[in-house]
Amino acid sequence: AQQPGTPLSDQEYRRFFRSLRAAHRASTVCLLRGLYGCQNPLVRRLDEYENHGVIPEGPICSELPGTPFFPDFCTFSFYRCTRKRYFIKV
C-alpha cells in the first residue's frame, strides 16, 4: 500500500485514466443520443457494437434492481444516460 499523499504508480495512473476515458466516452454517446435520438446512424452503430452487431428488439431486462424491465433498448439506453449509470448491462 502506498503512503497517503504520494503520487500514483505508472500502473495506477493507467487504471485511473482508463476509467475516466471510458466514462467520458459513455457520456459523449449519451449526448449524441440526446441530440439525435436512437435512429441516428452513429448511435445505431454504437448500439449494435454494444450488442454484438444486433440491437435487441422488444422488451429489455436489465441488471437494475427495482427497474428490471424496459420496453426497448432505446428506452433502456436513455435511462442509463439520464441516471449516469453508463455501464449497466441488459
C-alpha positions as CSV (number, residue, x, y, z in Angstrom):
1,A,0.0,0.0,0.0
2,Q,1.2,3.5,-0.9
3,Q,1.6,6.3,1.6
4,P,-1.3,8.8,1.6
5,G,-0.3,11.8,-0.4
6,T,2.2,10.1,-2.6
7,P,1.7,10.0,-6.4
8,L,0.2,7.1,-8.1
9,S,2.4,4.5,-9.7
10,D,2.5,4.2,-13.5
11,Q,0.1,1.3,-13.4
12,E,-2.2,3.1,-11.1
13,Y,-2.3,6.1,-13.4
14,R,-3.1,3.9,-16.3
15,R,-6.0,2.3,-14.5
16,F,-7.2,5.7,-13.2
17,F,-7.2,7.4,-16.6
18,R,-8.6,4.3,-18.4
19,S,-11.7,4.5,-16.3
20,L,-12.1,8.3,-16.8
21,R,-11.8,7.9,-20.6
22,A,-14.4,5.2,-20.6
23,A,-16.9,7.3,-18.6
24,H,-16.1,10.3,-20.8
25,R,-16.8,8.3,-23.9
26,A,-20.1,7.0,-22.5
27,S,-21.2,10.5,-21.6
28,T,-20.4,11.6,-25.2
29,V,-22.5,8.8,-26.6
30,C,-25.3,9.9,-24.3
31,L,-25.0,13.5,-25.6
32,L,-25.3,12.2,-29.2
33,R,-28.3,10.0,-28.2
34,G,-30.0,13.0,-26.6
35,L,-29.3,15.3,-29.5
36,Y,-30.1,12.9,-32.4
37,G,-32.1,10.1,-31.0
38,C,-31.7,6.3,-31.2
39,Q,-32.3,6.3,-35.0
40,N,-29.2,8.3,-35.8
41,P,-26.8,6.1,-37.8
42,L,-23.9,6.7,-35.5
43,V,-25.9,6.0,-32.4
44,R,-27.3,2.8,-34.0
45,R,-23.8,1.6,-34.9
46,L,-22.7,2.1,-31.3
47,D,-25.8,0.3,-30.0
48,E,-25.0,-2.5,-32.4
49,Y,-21.4,-2.6,-31.3
50,E,-22.6,-2.9,-27.7
51,N,-24.9,-5.8,-28.6
52,H,-22.5,-7.8,-30.8
53,G,-24.0,-6.5,-34.1
54,V,-27.7,-6.6,-33.4
55,I,-29.8,-4.1,-31.4
56,P,-32.3,-6.1,-29.3
57,E,-35.9,-5.8,-30.2
58,G,-38.8,-5.8,-27.8
59,P,-38.7,-5.8,-24.0
60,I,-35.3,-5.5,-22.3
61,C,-34.5,-7.0,-18.9
62,S,-31.6,-5.3,-17.1
63,E,-29.4,-5.9,-14.0
64,L,-31.0,-2.8,-12.4
65,P,-32.6,-3.7,-9.0
66,G,-36.1,-2.3,-8.9
67,T,-36.2,-1.3,-12.6
68,P,-35.6,-4.6,-14.4
69,F,-37.8,-4.0,-17.4
70,F,-37.7,-1.6,-20.3
71,P,-40.0,-1.6,-23.5
72,D,-36.9,-1.4,-25.8
73,F,-33.2,-0.9,-26.0
74,C,-33.6,2.8,-26.8
75,T,-35.6,3.4,-23.6
76,F,-33.0,1.4,-21.6
77,S,-30.2,3.4,-23.1
78,F,-31.9,6.8,-22.3
79,Y,-32.4,5.6,-18.7
80,R,-28.7,4.8,-18.3
81,C,-27.8,8.2,-19.7
82,T,-30.2,10.2,-17.5
83,R,-29.1,8.3,-14.4
84,K,-25.4,8.4,-15.5
85,R,-25.2,4.7,-14.9
86,Y,-23.4,4.1,-18.2
87,F,-22.2,0.6,-17.8
88,I,-25.3,-1.3,-16.6
89,K,-25.9,-4.3,-18.8
90,V,-29.0,-5.8,-20.3
